[in-house]
Amino acid sequence: MERRVVIIGAGISGLVACKYVIEFGFNPIVFEVDDGVGGLWRHTMESTKLQNNKQMFQFMDFPWPPSVKEDNPSHKQVLDYVNSYAEHFSLIPYIRFNSKVIDIDYVGGESSEEMKSWELWGGNGRPFCSKGTWHIAVQHTKNLSIEVHEAEFVVLCIGKYSGFPNIPEFPPGKGPEVFNGKVMHSMDYSNLDNDTAAELVKGKRVTIIGSLKSGLDLAAECANVNGMKHPCTIIQRTAHWFLPDFNFWGIIAGFLYFNRFAELLVHKPGESFLLGLVATLLSPLRWGISRLVETTLKWKLPLKKYGMVPNHSFLEDLSTCLFGVYPDNFFDKLKEGSILIKESQSFGFCKEGVIIDGEAKPLESDIVFFATGYKGDQKIKNIFKSPVFQKYIIGHATSTVPLYRQIIHPRIPQLAIIGYAEGPSNIFASEMKSLWLAHFLDGNIELPSIREMEKDVKLWEDNLKLYGGRIPTPKRGLVQLK
């Protein structure tokens, strides 16, 4: 039986998945909507740089070139690095560029009712089934022609930070429709070339909803263009921990947590009695490291002055990947007044701009940007033609797509997802998952039963909640900030 493998997406996850399945004897086809590799790194703001130290963000068998001296390289340097990886391992011939996957459809297998009765993944617990195949509808972005390809296995590497922006819903009369200015998502800004982006915000009163990575990067770009004459305002609900580009006592900040000893500091599902006891005994050390990082940041940075001290621990942001690196000269821009930060738990629109908590007058604006994230689950859901599979993706009790080992959906056969679950070092996580997947495709790994996989997924979701904290309940009347 031919074992055809299709990989969707040629970002970092798609490239490492391609590399490892090739090493295990497969001949994959990679469909990529752009005309080059790199994924999200091809569409980012000019000021964006790597959120990790480069030592924590590099391929295992392809280090950064000596010419890159910066600890946090620019997005252009990252894209060059990813391109070099694809060329070094001869991955380009496997990629079909300008190829947009419209949908995927599982055909020829058992009915949905029969599939629900399966005890093992795919009916047999193996990666390939003798009956079902995937039909992948692909549209060429240049001539708009559509072809349908068949494969025995599909690997989704489409990420979660593009495609479906998270736009808040508003009560009647409180949404963008009443605003006289322009409303955009940070994604739309990132897709513009540098000159067009600068011209868009030049001389404009810009308000940014959201204060995570994209929000701060966007504010920095607006400040570079307009300076103090037209300050950019960030609306912040919850302050998060961000890292400067300095090290802690000569140690890369991430290495305080991402080392083998740090594995002993947290409880994990399935741990032995001894490891559980060690994690409990070391909990004061876990708390102490988090407090040490927080104290250092508050000492070295003027967080209190600008209302940027979070009310939660650094460990919570680390566990949910809600941390990043400040843009260059960010606090200088705050000091000079080209960036303003206003705290508000909710907001709404009016004719002149934005209404926020504690302000008698609206915040007058010409452009309002939503830096409110993406609907990554919606992006994955929409690629499936089957309503049953769509429900499996969204319809779960939690807000995340339920994936065994963050790769396999227990109810969707002959398919893997790489790059959806976020980690502080996405390259390393994608490589480990791709290597595991290659072994699985080669028959070296057996899956547990569907019920056991679903139980394992639930245990890890509960574990994430344990260390990741909670999200406050929205107020009525206005839309809660993300």
Phi, psi and omega in degrees: 000129178289138182246083182276131181240128176246133176246129181253112180111133179240038168280200182299315181296317180296322181292314181290326175298317178300313182301313186285324178290329174296316181298335179263017170093007179268163181236077189285158167247131180248123177259127182229128184288331180276179178261017177198171181276171175120338178058235185299332181291347176277343184229081181216168183287156182300325184276354185292136175227171182298133183278352178245161166295140186301334178293339178262000184224072177210152179293145185299323184246022180208085184289166176297145178291150180300339182291341179271104184268333185293144174288326178239087185298157177289165180297330177292320178293322177297316181296320177298320179297315179295318177300318180296323177299313181298320180287320182299320182263014174055047181270339185304318181300341181273352187258133174253105184281167181055036184236106182264122177280117181281312176198167175232143186224128179271117186230159174081358180266202180279165179292164181297327179292319178293323180295326179295335182273355180300139171266330180248151180302127181071006181091337182230357179077006182248164184290333184240136180246145183287345185258302190278146172223160176263134172256121184250113178274120186238128178252129175285127187286347180270305183259358176065012176289152183239132175235150177248122180251151178249147178207150176275341180211140180238137175243115179273120178231054188259002176068188181223001184247045175194166171088306184235089180294146178272100180258121180299152174265145187236149171295159178305135178080004181240003185263183182300340183296338180268354184271136181279346182267200184255139179238128181220165171260152180302333177299318180296322178294318182297332182281352180277152172287166189301316183294317180295320180297317180295321180292327181299317186263353184299126178071013183254150172273109188254132173241134181243125178266111181117143187229030174267203191304306184293328179296316180290320178298317180294319178297320179297321179293318178297321179294324178297326183278314190258339181061211184281345183295320178228083182299147175264133183251129175259127174264117186243127173269306183237124175287141178237158179284128174239153180254138171283176181267030171253161178267163179263109179053038180082004181249134175299129187307317182298331182288348174293333183248326188260077175211171186294324179295322181298337177299334181281349187277345185236148174283145180224146178303139177080007182290154177286167178301320182294314180294324177295320178295318179298316180298322179292316181293330182268003182302325175298325178292320177300314177297320183294320179295317179298316180294325180295317177296314181299315181297319179296317180295318180291333179282320186271339184238148181278055184293317182295321182301324185253016177066036186246019178272116181295156177266004180235173185281159174299325181299324179297313178294323179296318183294331182253009178060031178263044176227166180197199180243134178298143173299159179302135175060028184298314183286335173295322179290324174295318182295319182281345177094010177279346172233132177241146177238126176238134181266133178203136179280342182206168181202163174207169182260153168222182183300319186275337184168237188237137176260126181231167181298140171076006180247125180289327181249152177293154175278103185294132186217152171259324179227135173241125177254133170272112170254060191249019174084196187225161175259079183297325179293324178295322179297317178290318180304314188290347180279344179272135177280329183284124175299330179294313179293325177299320179292326177297326181285309177242120185146003177276160183291340181253179183269000182250155175288124184285110183233126174289128186055025182059028183225311191252126171278124185301337186252358182245110187282157170056037182209142176229156178235121179242133175096004178276310180288129187272148175216161180299333176233093187292330178298309182298315180298316181294323178294316180297318179292321180293322178294317176300315181297319180298319176296320179297314179298330181276001176085015183268352183229136176253137178275148171289182179293162179302316181298319179293322178295316180296323177295318179296319178301316181296320180298318181287328175296317178295324179295320178296320178296326181299319184258347186262356177080193184231159177256131182299158178281136182294151171277161177273159174094310178243165182274134180284141178286152175269000000 
